[in-house]
């Protein structure tokens, strides 16, 4: 997609620039890039005081519903949780802290296939590091991956060896955060995968790996199916391994197959529960994303929508507003929600569900080297048996003791150790 449109665009621009005499002044590559917006441009972001004042005002003006009529979370985000979140957000939270951390990182934009792509690009402190492109999901963002940058680019300071170093590229999906919002149909995981391949070419990488979870897995596996020669392996933490017979059994009217192993039965039960009780947000965004105007207007409504992704993620998030400290913090949660709010990407990010036509957990027949890390509180913990069948070139499989859907964010140390181990065999 992007490679085809890019070549056509380049030919057109070449003719236009030549006719205008521009190429007599600038080298062809620079003239073409400048004419098309494809040059790589430094980027920083600063919210205005007026934006932050408006956010606080809207939080304080929230009209909360009556409390739930049950003593658990079966009716959704509990009143006590969202009220504590809103109170902290309005009174104690400071966006400027994460904004300063973001602006301390090398950030850039470049136009690919007509859309501005924002990305973080941090190089290791040594030559010969392995480039890695890491893709977030929903309701995540680049905020998820900020914690992994330092351990991956400077491994000797974080329990690794110098040979474990990565150059790290973290793009924002179109419609998310600081990337442009597509104005035409077609920006699905396949098109995003093509854009990421083009991005890595523009950065000059002749060999790299890719990583992702959630939408990041969908994009990363599509990159692997396109299989550019530069991409030597992928790592996923929410893999697509569900066999056809399991997928059929999980549909309405289906019956759990007999003879499942303990791990397979556990995964089946996790998926069955998610499809019955946890898919509401995805169904609405896939069918009617533009209806979600309310979460573009209410920051507290947006926060509630985002933290109710899956039940284990919700429980891990809710606990921090009750004072528990393991994993994510209140700042982590609000940094991410505030980024969505300030960039007004509640609805534009939701459209990715509407665009997608892929079966999320269905096997994609990836042939290049694949590494899989299984975190127990993910939507489902992929069994080794399913994973080995899904990825015939499986180079790493590990089940972790702790962690969930936002593994890079929540269990950063373990996550980075997994990436180091996973990709050692493809470095040579």
C-alpha positions in Angstrom: 0.0 0.0 0.0 2.3 2.8 1.2 5.2 1.5 -0.8 3.1 1.6 -4.0 1.5 5.0 -3.3 4.9 6.3 -2.2 6.6 5.4 -5.5 3.8 7.0 -7.5 4.0 10.1 -5.3 7.7 10.3 -5.7 7.5 10.1 -9.6 4.8 12.8 -9.6 6.7 15.1 -7.3 9.9 14.5 -9.3 8.1 15.7 -12.5 6.5 18.7 -10.7 9.7 19.7 -9.0 11.7 19.4 -12.2 9.2 21.5 -14.1 9.4 24.2 -11.4 13.2 24.2 -11.5 13.4 23.2 -7.8 15.9 20.4 -8.5 18.4 22.9 -9.7 18.6 24.3 -6.1 18.1 21.2 -3.9 19.2 17.5 -4.2 16.4 15.4 -5.6 15.8 13.4 -2.4 15.5 16.6 -0.3 13.3 18.4 -2.8 10.9 15.4 -3.0 10.8 15.0 0.8 10.1 18.7 1.4 7.5 18.8 -1.4 5.6 15.9 0.0 6.0 16.4 3.7 7.9 13.2 4.0 10.9 14.7 5.6 11.5 13.7 9.2 10.8 16.7 11.4 11.6 17.1 15.2 8.5 17.4 17.4 7.6 18.6 20.8 4.3 19.1 22.5 3.1 21.6 25.1 -0.5 21.8 26.2 -1.8 25.4 26.8 -2.7 26.5 30.2 -6.2 27.1 28.8 -6.5 23.4 27.8 -5.5 22.2 31.3 -7.8 24.7 33.0 -10.7 23.5 30.8 -9.9 19.9 31.6 -10.0 20.6 35.3 -13.2 22.5 35.0 -14.9 19.7 33.1 -13.7 17.1 35.6 -15.1 19.2 38.5 -18.4 19.7 36.7 -19.0 15.9 36.1 -22.5 14.8 36.7 -22.0 11.3 38.2 -24.7 8.7 38.0 -26.2 7.0 41.1 -24.1 4.2 42.5 -24.3 0.7 41.2 -26.9 -1.6 42.8 -24.4 -4.5 43.4 -21.4 -4.9 45.6 -19.0 -5.9 42.8 -17.9 -4.7 39.4 -20.4 -6.7 37.4 -22.2 -3.5 36.3 -19.0 -1.9 35.1 -16.7 0.8 36.5 -17.6 1.3 40.1 -18.7 4.7 41.4 -16.1 4.7 44.2 -13.3 4.0 41.7 -14.3 6.7 39.1 -15.0 9.3 41.8 -11.5 8.7 43.4 -9.9 9.0 39.9 -11.8 12.2 39.2 -10.9 13.7 42.5 -7.2 13.0 42.1 -7.2 14.1 38.5 -8.8 17.5 39.3 -6.8 18.2 42.5 -3.4 16.5 42.5 -2.5 15.4 39.0 0.2 17.3 37.1 0.3 16.8 33.3 3.4 18.9 33.0 5.5 16.2 34.6 4.9 13.6 31.9 4.9 16.3 29.2 8.5 17.2 30.3 9.5 13.5 30.2 8.0 13.2 26.7 9.8 16.3 25.5 13.1 15.1 26.8 12.9 12.2 24.3 13.7 12.5 20.6 10.3 12.8 19.0 9.6 13.2 15.3 6.9 13.4 12.6 7.0 12.2 9.0 4.2 11.9 6.5 3.6 8.4 5.2 0.8 7.5 2.8 -0.8 11.0 3.4 -0.9 10.9 7.2 1.6 12.5 9.6 3.2 9.7 11.7 4.5 10.7 15.1 7.2 8.6 16.7 9.8 8.4 19.4 13.3 7.3 18.3 16.0 6.6 20.9 19.3 5.1 19.8 21.4 2.9 22.1 24.7 4.3 23.5 26.7 1.7 21.5 27.0 0.9 17.8 25.5 -2.3 16.4 22.3 -2.2 18.5 19.3 -4.1 17.2 16.6 -1.7 16.0 13.1 -2.5 17.3 9.8 -0.9 16.4 7.2 -1.2 19.2 3.5 -0.7 18.6 0.9 0.2 21.3 -2.8 -0.7 21.3 -6.1 0.7 22.6 -6.6 2.1 25.2 -2.8 2.4 25.2 -0.5 4.9 23.6 3.2 5.8 23.5 2.8 6.4 27.3 2.7 2.6 27.7 6.2 2.1 26.2 8.1 5.1 27.7 9.3 2.9 30.6 11.0 0.4 28.4 13.2 2.9 26.5 16.0 3.3 29.0 16.3 -0.5 29.9 16.4 -1.4 26.2 18.8 1.3 25.0 21.0 1.1 28.0 20.8 -2.5 29.1 24.0 -2.6 31.2 22.4 -0.3 33.7 19.4 -2.6 33.9 20.6 -6.1 34.3 21.5 -6.8 30.7 24.8 -6.9 28.7 26.0 -4.4 26.1 25.2 -6.9 23.4 21.5 -6.7 24.4 21.1 -3.1 23.3 18.3 -1.9 21.1 17.6 1.2 19.1 14.0 1.9 20.0 11.3 3.3 17.6 7.8 3.8 19.1 5.2 5.3 16.7 1.7 6.5 17.5 -0.9 4.7 15.4 -2.8 7.0 13.0 -5.7 8.5 14.9 -3.9 8.2 18.2 -2.0 10.8 20.2 0.2 13.0 18.1 -0.1 11.2 14.8 -2.5 12.5 12.2 -6.1 11.5 12.0 -6.9 9.7 8.7 -9.5 11.5 6.6 -10.2 8.6 4.3 -11.2 5.0 4.9 -8.7 2.1 4.8 -6.3 2.7 7.8 -6.5 -0.9 9.1 -3.7 -3.0 10.7 -2.5 -4.0 7.2 -2.1 -0.4 6.0 -0.4 0.5 9.3 2.0 -2.4 8.9 3.0 -1.0 5.5 3.5 2.4 7.0 5.7 1.0 9.7 7.9 -0.8 7.1 8.2 2.5 5.3 9.1 4.3 8.5 11.9 1.9 9.3 13.2 2.3 5.7 13.3 6.1 6.1 15.2 5.7 9.3 17.8 3.7 7.4 17.5 0.4 9.1 18.5 -2.6 7.0 17.7 -5.1 9.8 15.2 -4.8 12.6 12.7 -6.6 14.8 9.1 -5.6 15.8 7.1 -6.0 18.9 3.4 -5.5 19.9 0.4 -6.4 22.0 -3.2 -5.6 21.5 -3.5 -3.7 18.2 0.3 -3.8 18.3 0.1 -7.5 17.8 -2.2 -7.2 14.9 0.1 -4.7 13.2 3.2 -6.6 14.1 1.9 -9.9 12.7 0.8 -8.1 9.5 4.4 -6.8 9.2 5.6 -10.4 9.5 3.2 -11.5 6.8 4.4 -8.8 4.4 7.8 -10.1 5.4 10.2 -7.3 4.2 13.7 -8.8 4.2 14.8 -6.3 6.8 12.4 -7.7 9.4 14.2 -10.6 11.0 11.7 -11.5 13.8 8.8 -10.4 15.9 7.8 -10.6 19.6 4.2 -10.5 20.7 2.6 -10.5 24.2 -1.0 -11.0 23.0 -0.5 -13.6 20.3 -3.0 -14.8 17.7 -3.0 -18.5 18.4 -6.6 -19.6 18.7 -7.3 -22.8 16.6 -10.3 -22.9 14.3 -12.1 -25.5 16.3 -11.7 -23.4 19.5 -12.9 -20.3 17.7 -16.0 -22.2 16.4 -16.7 -23.5 19.9 -16.6 -20.0 21.4 -19.3 -18.7 19.0 -22.9 -18.7 20.2 -24.3 -22.2 20.4 -20.8 -23.7 20.4 -19.6 -26.4 22.9 -16.3 -26.7 24.5 -14.2 -29.4 22.8 -13.3 -32.5 24.8 -9.7 -33.4 25.6 -8.3 -30.0 26.3 -5.2 -29.8 28.4 -5.3 -27.8 31.6 -3.6 -24.8 29.9 -5.9 -25.1 26.9 -9.0 -25.3 29.1 -7.9 -22.2 31.1 -7.3 -20.2 27.9 -10.7 -21.4 26.6 -12.5 -20.3 29.8 -10.7 -16.9 29.7 -11.8 -16.3 26.1 -15.3 -17.5 26.8 -15.7 -15.0 29.7 -14.2 -12.2 27.6 -16.5 -12.8 24.7 -19.5 -12.9 27.0 -18.7 -10.1 29.4 -15.8 -8.0 28.1 -16.4 -7.1 24.5 -18.9 -4.3 24.8 -16.4 -1.5 24.2 -15.0 -3.3 21.1 -18.4 -4.0 19.6 -19.5 -0.4 19.9 -16.3 1.0 18.5 -16.4 -1.5 15.7 -20.0 -0.8 14.7 -20.6 2.9 15.7 -17.5 4.7 16.7 -18.8 8.2 15.9 -21.6 7.7 18.4 -19.1 8.0 21.2 -19.2 11.8 21.1 -19.9 11.7 24.9 -16.4 10.5 25.7 -14.9 13.3 23.5 -16.9 15.8 25.6 -16.5 14.4 29.1 -13.0 13.6 30.5 -14.4 11.5 33.3 -16.6 9.6 30.8 -13.5 9.0 28.7 -11.5 7.7 31.7 -14.3 5.3 32.6 -14.5 4.0 29.0 -10.8 3.5 28.8 -10.1 1.7 32.1 -12.9 -0.8 31.5 -10.9 -2.7 28.8 -11.0 -6.1 30.4 -11.8 -7.2 33.9 -8.3 -8.0 35.0 -6.9 -4.8 33.7 -9.7 -2.9 35.4 -9.0 -4.6 38.7 -5.3 -3.8 38.4 -6.1 -0.2 37.6 -8.9 0.2 40.2 -6.6 -1.0 43.1 -4.2 1.9 42.6 -6.9 4.4 43.4 -7.4 2.5 46.7 -3.7 3.1 47.6 -2.0 -0.1 46.3 1.3 0.6 44.6 2.4 -2.4 42.6 2.6 -2.1 38.8 0.8 0.9 37.5 0.4 4.2 39.4 -2.3 6.8 39.4 -0.1 9.0 37.3 0.4 6.2 34.8 -3.3 5.9 34.3 -4.0 9.6 34.1 -1.0 10.4 31.9 -2.5 8.1 29.3 -6.1 9.3 29.6 -5.0 12.9 29.6 -3.0 12.3 26.4 -6.2 11.1 24.7 -8.1 14.0 26.1 -5.6 16.7 25.1 -5.2 15.3 21.5 -9.0 14.8 21.2 -8.4 11.2 20.0 -11.2 9.4 21.8 -13.2 8.9 18.6 -10.4 8.9 16.0 -8.7 6.0 17.9 -11.9 4.1 18.1 -12.2 4.1 14.3 -9.5 1.5 14.1 -12.0 -1.1 15.4 -14.4 0.0 12.6 -11.6 -0.3 10.0 -10.4 -3.7 11.1 -11.7 -6.8 9.2 -9.2 -9.3 10.7 -10.2 -12.0 13.3 -8.2 -10.8 16.2 -7.0 -14.1 17.8 -7.2 -16.2 14.6 -3.9 -17.8 13.4 -2.3 -15.7 10.7 0.3 -18.2 9.4 3.3 -16.1 10.2 6.4 -17.8 8.9 9.3 -15.6 10.1 10.8 -16.1 13.6 8.3 -15.3 16.4 8.8 -14.9 20.1 5.9 -15.1 22.6 5.7 -14.0 26.2 2.5 -15.1 28.0 1.4 -12.9 31.0 -1.2 -14.6 33.2 -3.7 -11.7 33.4 -3.8 -11.1 29.7 -7.2 -11.5 28.0 -6.1 -15.1 27.5 -2.9 -17.0 28.3 -1.9 -18.7 25.1 -1.0 -22.3 25.7 2.3 -23.6 24.3 0.4 -26.2 22.2 -1.6 -23.5 20.4 1.4 -21.2 20.1 3.7 -23.9 18.5 1.0 -24.7 15.9 0.4 -21.0 15.2 4.0 -20.1 14.7 6.1 -22.8 13.0 9.2 -20.7 13.5 8.8 -20.1 17.3 12.1 -19.0 18.7 11.0 -18.2 22.3 8.0 -19.0 24.5 7.7 -18.2 28.2 4.9 -18.0 30.7 5.5 -15.3 33.2 4.4 -15.3 36.9 2.8 -11.8 36.9 1.5 -9.2 34.5 -1.5 -8.5 32.3 -2.6 -6.7 29.2 -0.3 -3.7 29.7 2.8 -5.8 30.4 5.4 -3.3 29.2 3.9 -0.6 31.3 3.1 -2.7 34.4 6.0 -5.3 34.5 8.7 -3.3 32.8 11.7 -5.2 34.1 10.4 -8.6 33.2 9.1 -7.4 29.8 12.5 -6.0 28.9 14.2 -9.2 30.0 11.9 -11.1 27.7 12.8 -9.0 24.7 16.5 -9.4 25.3 16.2 -13.1 25.6 13.8 -13.4 22.7 15.9 -11.7 20.1 19.4 -12.9 21.0 19.2 -15.6 18.3 18.4 -13.2 15.5 21.1 -10.6 16.3 23.9 -12.4 14.4 
